[in-house]
């Protein structure tokens, strides 16, 4: 997850860095109303600072998601963080379900606080990847940058042992023939592994995939290969530009939010 307002980004980055130094020891939290729900967040984080200043986060991408989620559909939120996206998804699918995954224990506690009133939302304190095993999860100084790998973007505070599953092994018994409308993935450089671990589900359900893909210095080592993998599954690749989706022919880290839209089979 990254700051999303390009005009405020330089200011927010400076404010966030200052806030993290000054406020992190205090553990201060505040809240905003998003999608009709009160969301509590840590002000000493990049996302927290953007919420504090603008009152929103990734609003354009969330508006685009609304066109792909049916009232009785299923949404997977992989890397749910504190729940900003999944409360929107829950509002769009009141007769369906939202299954959200957040590995970090402290972040998961805040996620639970934010979604505890949503009975059709299922929060799971585990990670998705391409293998099923116990893995070491790196907790960063800013919770949005915690990951199964050190991306070098924030200081790593500690490691936690977590349960990690391939979605193709974990999810079929939970779905019970329900249709997956949309999968959101934000896993700080581990998106290729997550996608490989759910390719059977992707092939059978044909959901729209909303995925952050960012190269940076040491995040995703080959962003274009990740894009091409989704294309190989029968998808067209687009990036978010405002509230538009633009076809993409090469990766650019300035446009890191991708929507993969399934191509229709001939005759459909």
N, C-alpha and C positions, 0 to 999 in steps of 0.2 A: 504494500500500500504506500502511496506517495501523495504529497500535497497536490491538489487538483486544480486550483485556481491559478492560471499562469500569471495574472497581474499581481496577485498578492504573494506569490511564491517566495520571492527574495525577502520580503518583510517577514513573512511567516516563519521562514527558516531561521532568521536571526532571532525572532521572538521565541521560537520553540527551543532553540539552543540555550538561550538565556533562562527560559522557564525551567528547562530540565535541570540546569545547574542549581537554580535557586529553590525550586519547588519539590523536586523528587524526594528529598529527605522528609518532607512534610506529608507526602502521600495524599495531597489534596484532590478531591473529586468535586465535580459540579455536574449539571445536567442540562439537556435541551430536549424539546419535544420534536420528534421526528416521526413522520407518518402516523401521527396521533398517539405516539408512545413516548414516555419519558426515558431518555437514554442517559445513563450515568457514564462519565468518562474521566480519565486522568488528564488534568490540564497540562502536565509536564510531558506530553507526547506530541508528535507532529499532527496526528489526527485530532487530538484534543484541542490543540491550538487553533486549527482550522475551524472546528466546530464552535469554539469560543468566539472567534472573530467573524465568521461568515454564517454560522448557524446551519451549515450543511456540509455534506461530503459526497463527492461523486454523484451529484444530483443529475447530471446529464446522462450518465451511464444507467442510473437507476430508472430514469424516464424511458430509456430505450428498452430496458428489461420488461417494462409493463406490457409491451406489445407481444410478448412471447409466453406469458404465463396465464394459463386458464384458471378459472375459479376452483376447479377440482383437480388441478395438476399437482405434480410433485416438483420441488426445487431442492437441489443440493447446494449447500454453501460450504465450500471447502476452504478453510482458513477464515472462519467467521469473525475472529477478533472479538470485539465487544458487542456485535450484533447490529451494526448500522444497516447492513444490507438485508439481513434476514428478517428484520421487522417490516421492511418494505415488501419483501417477498411474501410474508405471512398475510399482509393486508391484501395482496393480489390473489392469493389462493386460499380464501376463507374456508372452502370445502375440501381442500387438499391437505398437503403436509409439506413442511419445510424441515429437512434434515441438515443440521449444521454441525461442522467439525471444527473444534478448536483444541489443540494439544496442550498449550501452556496453562498450568493450573491456576495461576493468579488471574490471567486473562479470562479463563473459563468461569471463574467465580463472578467476575463482573458481567460476563455474558449471561449467566444465570439470573443475575439481578435484573438485567434489562429485558429478559424474555419470559420470566417465570409466569406471567399472566396469560401467555399464548399457549393454549392447550394443544393446538395442532402443529406446534413447533417442537422438534426433537433435538435437543443439544447433546452432543457426544464429545466427551473429553478424550479424543484420540486423533491420530493423524492418518491420512491416506498417502499411499505411495504405490510402487509396483511390486512390493513384496509384503508378506505378513510376518512380522517379527517385533521384538522389543528393540527400540532404537533410542539413541541419545538425541534429545532435543535441546537446542541452544536458546537460552533465554536472553534476549537483548535488553539494553537499557531503555529502549522504546518498544513497547509490546508489539507494534505492527511489524517489526523487523525480526522477531524471533523466528527460527527456522530449523530445519534439519541440517542446514549448512551455515557456515559463517560467511555472510556476504560482504563483510568488511565495511558495512555502512553504519553500524552502531556497535558500541562496545558490548561484548558478551559478559553477562554477570555470572551465569551458572549454567549447569546442564541438568536436565531432568530425564529420567527414563520414562518412555511413553510406549503405549501400544500402537502399533502401526499396521494398517491393513491395506491390501489391494481391494479396491471397491468391487471388482468382479467377484471376489470371494465373500465379502461382507454383506453387500446390499440386496442381492436378489431375494433372500428370505424376508427382508423388511418391506419390500415393495408390494408383494402380493398382487402382481399384475397391474399395478397402477403405473400410469405413464409419467416419465420424467420429462417435464417441459423445458427446464433450464438448469444448467450446471454453472455455478460461479466458482472460479478457482483463483485464489490469491495466496500463494505459498512461498514467496520469496526465493525463487530460483529452482524450486523442486517441481514445477508444473509439468515438465516432460515425464517424470516418473509417475505423477498422479494420473496423467492421461494414459500412459501405457497400462497402468493398473486398472483402468476402467474401460478399455477399448471394446470389450464385449457388450457392456451396457450401452456405450455410445452407438455401436452398430445396430443394436436391437431397438433402442428407444428413439434415436435420432433427435436428441435435445439440442437446443441452441446452447452454445458454450461461450460464456463470458469469462475471459481469462486474462490476467495480468501477465505479460511477458516482457521482462526487462533484463537487458544484458548487464549494464553497469560495468564495474570493474571485475567482479567475480560472482555475479548473481547467476543468471542463466548463461552457461558457456557457449551456447549456440542457439540464439533466439529464433533464427530463421528455420532451423531444423525442427523446432517445436511447431512452428507455423505449418511447415510442410507435412508434418505428421498428421495434423488435423485435416489438412487438405486431402491427404491420402485416404482418410476415412470417409470421404465424400462430402466435404464441406468447402464453402467459399469463405475466404478470410477478409475481414473488414477491421478497420480501426475506428475508434471513437474520436470524432472531431466536433466539439460542441454537442448538439443533439442530432448529429448526422453520423451515418456509417459510411466510410469511404473504402472502396476496394484497395487492397494493398499488394504491392509487387516486390517489396523489400522491407526489411525491418528497420525501424528508426526508434531509438529509445525515447524520443519526444512524444511518441504515440504508443503507449505501452498497454492500453486497454483494448483488447481484441474481442470482437464478436465473430464466432464461427457459425455460419448459417448453413444448415444442411441443404445440399442440392437435391432437387426432386429427381426421382428415377424417371426414365423415359415413359411417357404415357400417363404420368400422374398430373 
